[in-house]
Amino acid sequence: MNEEKNAIRKSAKLIALGFELATPVVVGALGGYYLDSKLNSPPWLMLLGTIGGFLCGLKTLFNILKKL
């Protein structure tokens, strides 16, 4: 039973790491898309938002992994 709990905890940590990386990317892409639609610009802001979100997610991911 104790091994089962450890496996569940490890799985939960890995799932949380995935969300920590994916959330800023999605928020950046949606924010860039919104700004592109309001400013009638090509998808450059969406691309910048996606890249910025990815970099922010990586930074957060590395900080979490450093603590572990």
C-alpha positions in Angstrom: 0.0 0.0 0.0 2.8 2.4 0.8 4.5 1.7 -2.6 1.2 2.6 -4.3 1.0 5.9 -2.5 4.6 6.7 -3.5 3.8 5.9 -7.1 0.8 8.1 -7.1 2.8 11.0 -5.5 5.5 10.7 -8.2 2.9 10.6 -10.9 1.1 13.7 -9.5 4.5 15.6 -9.5 5.1 14.7 -13.1 1.6 15.8 -14.2 2.1 19.1 -12.3 5.4 19.6 -14.1 3.6 19.2 -17.4 1.0 21.8 -16.4 3.7 24.2 -15.2 5.2 24.1 -18.7 2.0 24.1 -20.8 0.0 26.8 -18.9 2.3 29.8 -19.8 2.5 28.6 -23.4 -1.3 28.5 -23.8 -1.7 31.8 -22.0 0.9 33.5 -24.1 -0.6 32.2 -27.3 -4.1 33.2 -26.4 -3.0 36.6 -25.2 -1.1 37.1 -28.5 -4.0 36.0 -30.5 -6.3 38.4 -28.7 -3.9 41.3 -29.3 -3.5 40.3 -32.9 -7.3 40.4 -33.4 -7.6 43.8 -31.7 -4.7 45.4 -33.5 -5.4 43.8 -36.9 -1.8 42.6 -37.1 -0.4 39.4 -38.6 0.2 36.5 -36.1 3.5 38.0 -34.9 2.1 38.8 -31.4 0.8 35.3 -31.1 4.2 33.9 -32.0 5.9 36.2 -29.6 3.4 35.3 -26.8 3.9 31.6 -27.5 7.7 31.8 -27.4 7.6 34.0 -24.3 5.3 31.6 -22.6 7.5 28.7 -23.5 10.6 30.5 -22.1 8.7 31.4 -18.9 7.5 27.8 -18.6 11.0 26.5 -19.0 12.3 28.9 -16.3 9.6 27.7 -13.9 10.2 24.1 -14.7 14.0 24.4 -14.1 13.3 26.2 -10.8 11.0 23.4 -9.7 13.5 20.7 -10.7 16.3 22.6 -8.9 14.2 22.3 -5.6 13.8 18.6 -6.1 
